[in-house]
């Protein structure tokens, strides 16, 4: 089972990705992790990537695709894999196809923008421990204070409402076109891929059950 998981920031993709990988015994493949491993290994791809990164440039698609193609041939991918954070653009999706990297399921986790803003802007964090609260869904016993230490909770910069809405705007412009791309691709019988749209509204377990049911149906 080869899976791509799509959805806006704050939709809970990280949690759902971990669930899918555990449920179906497949690895989660992160392009960031692969880049770091290649750089540390000092192989030809890693050296080329390091040169690009050191110059302050984005790593080109050809390097990422080469890493993905190499990674999915590993033994632990024999049952399949879940691509984490890739592809992000239609060009990258086309490159996957050209390289013969097969995708069985594309799962879109759908959450309305306003719900995302409420989820993310309401988060509060105790930095020393990483404990996370939410002012509406999981408030601390004392407002603004960690339950165990009584120390201050903070709102991370990335969780500010203005920042969140900006990230959503970028998602809709740059990444959301992939939804249409894969939805249309799934209509072509020869593609062999299925597109599944799942509501990400509700409890984590409810969303997990929706995804699991869709993948085993």
Secondary structure as GFF3:
##gff-version 3
##sequence-region A 1 217
A	DSSP	beta_strand	2	7	.	.	.	ID=ss1
A	DSSP	alpha_helix	13	24	.	.	.	ID=ss2
A	DSSP	beta_strand	27	30	.	.	.	ID=ss3
A	DSSP	alpha_helix	31	41	.	.	.	ID=ss4
A	DSSP	alpha_helix	44	54	.	.	.	ID=ss5
A	DSSP	alpha_helix	61	71	.	.	.	ID=ss6
A	DSSP	three_ten_helix	75	77	.	.	.	ID=ss7
A	DSSP	beta_strand	81	84	.	.	.	ID=ss8
A	DSSP	alpha_helix	90	98	.	.	.	ID=ss9
A	DSSP	beta_strand	105	110	.	.	.	ID=ss10
A	DSSP	alpha_helix	113	121	.	.	.	ID=ss11
A	DSSP	beta_strand	123	126	.	.	.	ID=ss12
A	DSSP	beta_strand	131	134	.	.	.	ID=ss13
A	DSSP	three_ten_helix	157	159	.	.	.	ID=ss14
A	DSSP	alpha_helix	161	170	.	.	.	ID=ss15
A	DSSP	pi_helix	171	175	.	.	.	ID=ss16
A	DSSP	alpha_helix	177	186	.	.	.	ID=ss17
A	DSSP	three_ten_helix	189	191	.	.	.	ID=ss18
A	DSSP	beta_strand	194	199	.	.	.	ID=ss19
A	DSSP	alpha_helix	204	216	.	.	.	ID=ss20
###
